[in-house]
Structure formats: C-alpha cells, structure tokens
Amino acid sequence: MEILKISREEPPLSPSLKKAATVLKSDGVVALPTDTLYGVAALASSTEGIGKLYDLKRRDGNKPVAICVSNIADIHKYSKPTVTDAVLKALLPGSITVVFHRSDCLNKDLNPGVDLVGIRIPDYPAVVRLVELCGTPLALTSANISQAQSSLEIEEFKDTWSDLNLILDGGRIGTNSGSAESDDDRRGSTVVDLSKEGYYRLIREGTNSGKIIDILQDAGLTEVKDN
C-alpha cells in the first residue's frame, strides 16, 4: 500500500492521479479525499473492485453504494434524471448525492436488484479529474468501516490501510475543502431522492442541506416525507 500526497486542485496528469487511475483500472481500491469526507473508490465497472469495497467496509451486501461521475452528461448516461440540467448545474459539483432510476449502462453487479442509483460530482476538482482519467464512473463510499465514525483525515481509517492499494492524502478535510460547514463536519453529503418527477425526498441530511433544499424548492419541487 502506498500513500501519495494530493491537492484539491491537483493537475489532471499529475503522477498521483495517474497512479490512482492505474490502480483503479487494475481492479484496485483507492482511498481519496472529497469535499465532505474521505472515501474509498473502485471502478463502477469492476465487479472485483466493488467486492473489495464491500469487504473493506465490512458492509452489508444489500446496502448500495453511490457512483461518482465527472459531468452532467454522465448523469444522463448512467441514470434517468427527472430535473432539468439547470437544476443539476445549480446543485453540482457539490456536497449532494442525487438519486435517480439507474440506466442499463451501469454494471449489473453494482447494487444488484436496486433500481435506483446515487450519483455524486464532488466539489473537489482532483477527484473529478481522476474520474476523467479513468473514463468510467467510480463506485464511491465513505472510508470508515460501516457504523464507525466518518473520516476527515487518513489516520482516522488506519484500520483499513492494509486492505487498500493506494491512499491519496489531501490533508484534513474542513472549511478549506470548499463545502464543509465546520472543521469537524462528519455528516457527509446530503442525499436526495429525485426519482419521482416534481418531487424530492430527503434521505440523509448532510453538509449544506439548507442550501440544497432551497435550490430544489426554488425549482418548484415538492417535498415527500416518509410516513
């Protein structure tokens, strides 16, 4: 396992990003910083890599993982959006996971039996550039073991290092990351189900949830609450 330094504005062809892309394309697992928390990623197209993610997280195999894409066009490719591109551009890049019905382009071994998919474009340019280098979405979840505290720096998930192929160390995630509301904001992204046209359902209240809800309501969407 190797640790490489990375900056939020890492150049597109930097050695760190090129190494990460090589590892991911070889069915490996990479830990990386995002705008909210540290995450672990594998190629969404790699069934072997996805399996490693679940093993590393000790995660229930029935719990889905999100994907990370680099642009709005890919949201249309891998899901069935119900909102306009103007709304998507107001939300993304940002600390939100948008949930839509998945398209047939996604690997069937990613969240099998689940018709919905969560999608992120983090407000962290280095991660977006990594997705572009890979040429395919990343399967992305938080770096901590399931049910453990989320991680803002790499030392906080040290118990999983032996299961990782590479760690991209961007330092401590906090107010300088672009989205976190405090230096100890561990809530992760706000997760919103937008699969039903004209409506939104808040699955998880996370970073910047107030701003996100304002955007959705300004777009005319109505909130649906769980019974």
N, C-alpha and C positions, 0 to 999 in steps of 0.2 A: 504494500500500500504506500502511495506517495502523496505528499502534501505540497500543493503549489499555491503560491500567492496569486490573488486576482483582485482587480479593482472593479468598481461598479461600471466604469467607462472603459473596460478592457478593449484594446484594439481588436478588430474582427479576426485577424490572423495571428494573434499572439501565440507564443509557444504553449501557454497554459490552456487556451481554448482549443488549439489543435490537438493537444494531448487528450483533453477531455473527449473530444469528438471521436478520436481513435479508440479510446476505451469503450465508449458507448456503442460504437459500430461493431465492437468485438463482443457484444452481449454483456458488457460490464456495468457496474453500478458506480455512480459518481455522486458525492455529496457536494452541494453548492449553496451559495447564499442567494436569497431572493429579496424582494422589497419588504417582506414581512418576517420570515423565519428562515432558518437553514432547512434545505430539503435534500432528499435523495432522489436520484433520477435514473431511469433506464430508457432505452428507446421504446416507444409505444408499439413499435413493430416487432420487438424482440420478445418472444414468448419466454425464452430463457432468462432474459434480463428482468422481466416482470416477476417471474418466480423468485428470483433473488431478492427483489424488493420486498416481497411479502415475507420471505424467510428472515431477512434482516430486521424488519419491523416487528416480527412475531405477530403479524397482523391476521385477523380473521379473513379467510379467503373470500368471504361473501361481502366484505366491505370494499367498495370501489375506490379506485384512485383516479385523480384528475389527469388531464393532459395539458402540456404547455406548448403553445404554438407561437409563431413569430409575427403574425399579421392577421388582419380581419378576413382576408380571403381564405385563409386556412380554417377559420371558424365555419365558413360556408362549406368547405370541403369535408370536414370531419363531423359536422353536426347540421341540424336543421333550425337555423335561427328564426325567432318569431318577432324580433325587433329590427328596426332599421339600422343601417350602417352608421347613421348619425348618432344613434343611442350607443352603439358599440364603441364608437370613437370617443364618446364622452366618458365612457367607463374604463376604457383600455388604451394604453397599458395602465394597470392599476392593481390595487390590492383587493381584487374581486375574483371569485370563481363563478363564471356564468354557466348555468346548467341548461342544456337543450337535449332534444332527442338526438341520438347518435346517428351517423350515416353509415352506409355499408363499407366505407373506405377504411374504417378502423379495424385493427387486428381483432379477430373474433375471440382471441384468448385474453383480451383486455376487458375486464369486468364482464365475463360471460353471463348471459341471462339478464343483463341490465340494459334497459332501452335508453337510459339517459347517460350523458357524459358531462362531467365538469371540465371547463376549459379556462386556462389562465394565459394571460400575456403579462408577466410581471413588469412592474416599473423598475426594471434592473437591466439596462442595456446589454450587459455581458451575457446574461442568460438568453436573451433574445438572439444575440449573435451566435451563441452555441447551438441553438435550435436551427438557425440558418445553415451553420456548418454541417450539421447532421443531415439536413434535408428531409427531416421527418419529425413529428411531434415527440416530445419526451413524456413518459409516464412519470408523474411527479407527486411526491407526498412528503410530509414533514420528516426530518431526520431522526427524531426521537423514536424510541421503541413505543409501540402502542400503549396508551394510557399514561405514559411518562410525560414529564414537563417538556414543552416545546423548547427548541434550542435557538439561542441568539448568537452563539459562538461555538467554534468547533470542539472545544474542550467539553462542552455540555453533552455531546453524544459520543464520548470516548469509548463507551462500552460496545459500540458497533464498528469501530475502526477496522477491526480485523476482518469484517465482512465486506468492506468497501475496497474497490480497486483504485480509487483516486478521491482526494478531497481538494476542493478549491476553497482556499481560505481567504475570505473577504474581510476578515476582522469582525468585530462585534456589530451586529445589526441594531440600529437605533434610529434616532432622529435624522442622522445624516444619510440614511438609506433611501429617503425620498417619501416614504409613506407612513412609517411608524409614528404613532402619536406620542410616544414617550420612549425613554431609553430601556424600558422593561415591558414593552407591549408584546405579549406572547399569544395573542388571540388568533393570529393567522389571518388569512384572507376572509372577507365576507363572502359567504356562499349563498347565491340566489338562484332559485329555480325559475327560469323564464320559459319553460317548455310549453306553457299554455298561452296562446296569443292574447295580449291585452292584460295579462296578469303577472304578478310576481309573488313568490313565496320565499320568505327569509328562512333559509335552512340553518345558517350559523351567522351570528352577529360577530364580526371581526373588525379589523382595522378599517377606519374611515367609513363605517357603516352609515353614519348620518348623511354624509355627502352622497353616498351611493343611492340611498333611498330617495334623497331629494331629486337626483337625476332621473330615477325611474318614475317618480310621481310627476315630475315636470313633463315627462314624455307621455303622460296620460295613462300609465299603467295602474291597475288596482291591486291592492294587496290581498292575498288569500292567506288566511291564518289556519294553522292546524286545529282541528277540533279537540 
